[in-house]
């Protein structure tokens, strides 16, 4: 099983969500999103696709699957020092990261980052108003 398949299996087991393929012209791109509630579609917590290395600014021939996840900006700067973790492709580079799914990042670490992204993108709970 490759890392893409492992991520999909993890999301299904951990969060009960399956990959959604939203774009006919990008059949290798899938999103993972929070379950729907109240008729609204949930927010994305991950995007998985396939891309040529040069589009990510990586000086290597070929291509790789990648994972985009949301991350706190202070952590994003630290994590980008690690091999295989880059500023986000096609997303806000302050709040999102791109992770190469080429084996340079261990699956255990991917799981932690996915869990963090899931938590950061959770719907905000309504605050109960109290009368003073």
N, C-alpha and C positions, 0 to 999 in steps of 0.2 A: 504494500500500500504506500503510495507517495504522500508527501505532506499535504497536498491539496485534499486528497481523500480523507486523510486523518483529521484535518480541520473540519470537514463536513460531518464526519462521524462524531467528532467531539461536540459540535454545535447541536446536532440532533439529540445526543445523549444528555448533554449538560443543560441545554436551553429549550429543547423541543422545537428547534427551527431547522428548516431545510434551505438549501441554496435556492435562490431565485435568479433566473436568467432573464434579465429585463430587456436586452438589446439584441435584436435579430442580426445586426451587423457586427456584433461582438460576441460570438457564441461561446468564447472562453471566459467571459466575464460574468461573475455571479456576485450577488450581495447576500449578506446575512443580516437579518433585521429582527428587532424585537417583535414578539407576537403582537398581532393587531388587538386593539382594544377600542370599544365604542365605535366600531365601524371605520376607525382610522388605521392606516398602515403604520407599523412601527418604524422607528428610526433605524438606520443602518448602524451596525457596530463593526462590520467588516466588509471589505470588497476584495475579491480574488480574481485575478486575471492572468494573462500570459503576455509577455512583452519582450522586445529585443533589448539587450543590455544597453546599447548605445542611447536609447531613448531615456534611460535613467542616469546617463552620464557615467556609466561603468565602462571602463576601457577593456572590454572583453568581447569576443565574437560570440554570436549565438543569442539565445533567449532563455527565459526562465518564467516559471509561475511566480506570482508575487501576491502579497497580502498587504492591504492597507488597513490600518487600525487607528483609532483615536487614542491620543495619549496627552497627558499633561505637558504643557510646553517645557517646563523645567526638566522633566524626564526625557522628553524627546531629544533635547540637546545632548544629554548624557548618552542615551541609547545610540544616537547616530555615530558615536565614536566606535561602535562595535561593527565588525565585519558583517555585511549582509543587511544592515539597517540603514536606510537612506531617508532624506526628506521625501515627503509624500509625492507620489506621481498623480497629477491631475486632481489634487485635493489641497486644502489649506495646509501649507507646510509648517505652520506653527503648532497646529493641533493634531496633525495626522502624520503617520510614518508609513513608509513602504518597506516591507521585509521581503527579501528574496527567499523563495522557497526552493533553494538549491542545496539545502543541507548545511548551509553556513550558520544557521540559527537552529539550535536543538528544539525538538518538539515540546519539551517541558517548558522552555522559555516562551515559545509561541503561545502555549496555553495560558500562561500568566498574563501575557500581553493582550490576548483575546478577552480574558476575564476583565482586565482593566478597561478595555474599550467598551465592553458590555455595560459595565458599571457607569462609565462616563456618559453613555448615551441613553441611560434609562430615562423614561418619562419622569418629569418633575411631579412629585406628589402635590396635590392641592393643599395649601396651608389652610387650616381651619381658622376662620375669623372668629374672634371673641369680642363680645361687647364689653366696653369699659364703663 
